[in-house]
Amino acid sequence: MPNGLVKSIFNEKKNLYDAYPYYPGIPSFDLERKHMFYGKIDKESDVVFWDTNFTKQIESARGGAAFVMDVVADAFNSLRANYRRAIQGISRGSVYHTSLKAYKSSTGYGLDFSYASYMQTIYKNFVERYVLKNRNYEKIKNYKDFTKEFIRYSLRSARNYPITTSGFITSMHCKPFVSGLMIETSPRAHGIENNKNIFEYLKDPYYEFWIREVQKFGFMVDRNAPWRLVFNLGSGWSNLQQNPEDLKGAQLFLNNYGLDYESVFDFRFEKAYKYDLILLRNIMESMYSAFYKQFSTYEQQQIIPDSNGRCHGFAVKNERLYREIPNELTGFVDEDDEYWLRALVKLRFAEANFPHTDAEFKNYVDLATKKMRLFGVEHSLRYVNGLTKGFFKTQFALEGGYWQGQTKLEYDERIKKREEEVNKTSGGDYVLTGTKNIVR
């Protein structure tokens, strides 16, 4: 990338960041620089996903249905009802003179659909870039062969293109709407080429009214897209600590379900590591089934001796045989948990860039297997999760309160160093960022 272009991009983003107005007492949400993992990490630093059993519909601006977490839907509907009265004092020329409907929500971004779509792309790349090259499909005679070849292929790029559910959720491939906590109230696009949209919202005279109004109902405004509302699970928590009767922000709506900031992750989210093993097996079976439909046979050479059984007059015969029929078609259930545990550990180590030698890997797998035999699958998965739920050193700058972030001092130092590098050369990737689940 040309040095001038890199510098231009950096300066554009920095200018926008510096131009963002600050208001005391109003939490600032920044999906790009600070809160990349918001709604994906709980207070124990475990990867989580929204339990969609707790879903409610909100009004969509595009027709059809829009869904978010039940608590978020309650807060948004209350905001809309209040906003209908408040809008009478807003000029019709303002971008905030709106009926507040959802243009984007979790609809179309659910974890099941997102993960399945992502893995379809991974499978397609596996076929095009590996299977079809040099007739590699002939190596695969059965399900175990397929698994071995696919994992070997995936390990090369698992850091950037993870395979497990935990890895996918914390990757750039999993959209933030998967949390059920976000709603976009405008069809506008954001990003460097659309900074004019952001400035229009920021410079609107009713901007301060907007951020203060949504805060009453537990929402924050994303500075990268001021029309994006993010439900702040921690809003009102400090007030509640001082006075149990003082219900404000998110706590007001959580309380309707007998929840608060301390308990919401236990009753509205699931820990991803508990499902990593079963979902890995399921997706592998699904991919092998697709592979079988594309390549149901393989070629095998057979050496045929002459009529006297002597090899010097042998003939070579190419024979096409059917591959092993997928479990999905036979109904067979693969119960070899120990095999899949080893595969999971290998993938999670690659995704988290966990440092280890071959001998150390064997020890980790042996201990995980022992825990599985003694205490069950979930206990073993909790152990693997404890090893892999953090990045030892991120390749991007981010500020956060848990393992996925750095202290503000270290973050600022890395940003300053990046700015110096940009002014000198075009080297390196541009900065990406992380999150925490309570915003101060």
Helices and strands as residue ranges (DSSP letters): H 3-19, E 48-50, E 55-58, E 66-69, H 70-86, G 87-89, H 111-126, I 127-131, G 133-139, H 143-155, H 165-169, G 176-179, E 182-184, G 192-194, H 195-203, H 207-215, E 219-222, E 225-231, H 237-242, H 249-254, G 255-257, H 264-268, E 269-271, H 273-294, E 297-304, G 311-313, E 315-322, H 327-330, H 337-352, H 358-375, H 377-388, H 408-424
